[in-house]
Amino acid sequence: MKRSKIYQAFTKMFTLIILCITASGFTTKLGLDSFEIFLNNKLILKQTVNQPLSLRKLELAKAKESDQLLIKYTHCMIKGAGTNRSMVLRDENGHTLKKWTFANTTGSDLRMTISVKELMQLKNIHSDHQLSLYYVARELPKGEVLAFL
């Protein structure tokens, strides 16, 4: 009787282990895309894409018109910059208000630079809309919302 219960428990555990190993063979590689946003050279936002959007608010009220916003987006699968990269400013309905395109890079400099003056002008022109900054690349054609303005 005791041997039968031990044998059943062992069989169930072995089956569970085999199922877990089999299921893990069909999962994608682990890792998450991440990004950093700098105001000039000061880090103001660092996130992985799985964090809630409520935490992604760009505070540019104290920024000067001469300041630059630097964005570094790292793809987890290629551990670097995407290709055909662009930053897109959209309203809450998904309409593109402005698109900035950036050259492909093979080095370690992943920066994409946007003028704070230009962002603030667009924010003032579209003050009745909720604006979002998106990253778009060939590897991420639908885009990823980085922050709200």
C-alpha positions in Angstrom: 0.0 0.0 0.0 2.8 2.4 0.9 4.7 1.5 -2.2 1.7 2.2 -4.4 1.3 5.7 -2.9 5.0 6.5 -3.2 5.0 5.2 -6.8 1.9 7.4 -7.7 3.5 10.5 -6.1 6.8 9.9 -8.0 4.9 9.4 -11.3 2.9 12.6 -10.8 6.1 14.6 -10.0 8.0 13.1 -12.9 5.1 14.0 -15.3 4.9 17.5 -14.0 8.7 18.0 -14.5 8.5 16.6 -18.0 5.6 19.0 -18.8 7.5 22.0 -17.5 10.6 21.2 -19.5 8.5 20.7 -22.6 6.6 23.9 -22.1 9.8 25.9 -21.6 11.0 24.8 -25.0 8.2 26.9 -26.6 8.8 30.1 -24.7 10.6 33.1 -26.2 13.9 34.3 -24.9 13.7 36.1 -21.6 14.4 39.8 -21.5 12.7 43.2 -21.8 13.2 46.3 -23.9 14.3 49.2 -21.8 14.8 52.9 -22.3 16.3 55.9 -20.6 15.4 59.6 -21.1 17.8 62.3 -20.3 17.3 66.1 -20.0 20.7 67.2 -21.4 22.9 64.7 -19.5 20.7 64.2 -16.4 18.7 61.0 -16.3 15.0 61.8 -15.7 13.3 58.6 -16.6 14.5 55.0 -16.8 12.1 52.1 -17.4 11.5 48.7 -18.8 8.5 48.5 -21.1 6.5 46.3 -18.7 6.2 49.1 -16.1 2.8 50.9 -15.8 2.3 53.9 -18.0 1.2 56.1 -15.1 4.9 56.2 -14.0 6.0 57.5 -17.4 5.3 61.2 -17.1 7.9 63.7 -18.5 8.2 66.8 -16.3 9.6 69.5 -18.6 8.2 72.5 -16.7 11.6 73.5 -15.5 13.4 72.8 -18.7 14.9 75.6 -20.8 14.2 76.1 -24.5 17.9 75.4 -25.2 17.7 72.0 -23.5 17.8 68.7 -25.3 15.9 65.5 -24.6 18.1 62.4 -25.2 16.4 59.0 -25.5 18.2 55.7 -25.5 16.1 52.7 -26.4 17.6 49.2 -26.1 16.0 46.1 -27.6 16.3 43.0 -25.5 16.8 40.5 -28.3 19.5 42.4 -30.2 20.9 44.1 -27.0 21.2 47.4 -28.8 19.6 50.0 -31.1 16.9 49.1 -33.6 16.9 50.1 -37.3 14.8 52.7 -39.0 14.3 54.4 -35.6 12.0 57.3 -35.0 10.2 59.1 -32.2 6.6 60.0 -32.7 4.4 62.5 -30.8 0.8 61.4 -30.9 -2.4 62.6 -29.4 -4.9 60.5 -27.4 -6.6 59.4 -30.6 -3.4 58.1 -32.1 -2.9 60.9 -34.6 0.7 61.6 -35.4 1.6 65.2 -34.6 5.3 65.1 -35.3 7.8 62.4 -36.3 11.6 62.6 -35.8 13.7 60.1 -37.7 17.2 58.9 -36.7 20.1 57.3 -38.5 20.8 53.6 -37.9 23.8 53.1 -35.5 26.1 50.2 -35.1 28.1 51.6 -32.2 27.3 52.1 -28.6 25.8 55.5 -29.0 22.0 54.8 -29.0 21.0 58.4 -28.4 18.1 60.1 -30.2 17.9 63.8 -29.6 14.8 66.0 -29.6 14.8 69.8 -28.9 12.8 70.7 -25.7 11.8 73.9 -27.4 10.1 72.0 -30.2 8.3 69.6 -27.8 7.1 72.5 -25.7 5.8 74.4 -28.8 3.9 71.3 -29.9 2.5 70.8 -26.3 1.3 74.4 -26.3 -0.3 74.2 -29.7 -2.1 70.9 -28.7 -2.8 71.9 -25.1 -6.3 70.4 -25.3 -5.0 67.0 -26.1 -3.1 64.3 -24.1 0.2 63.9 -25.8 2.4 60.7 -25.8 5.9 60.1 -27.0 6.4 56.8 -28.9 9.4 54.9 -30.1 9.0 53.2 -33.4 11.6 51.0 -35.2 11.6 48.2 -37.8 11.8 45.8 -34.8 8.8 47.5 -33.2 6.6 48.7 -36.0 3.5 49.5 -33.9 5.6 51.5 -31.5 6.0 51.6 -27.8 4.7 54.5 -25.7 7.6 55.9 -23.7 6.1 58.8 -21.8 3.2 61.3 -21.5 3.9 65.0 -21.8 
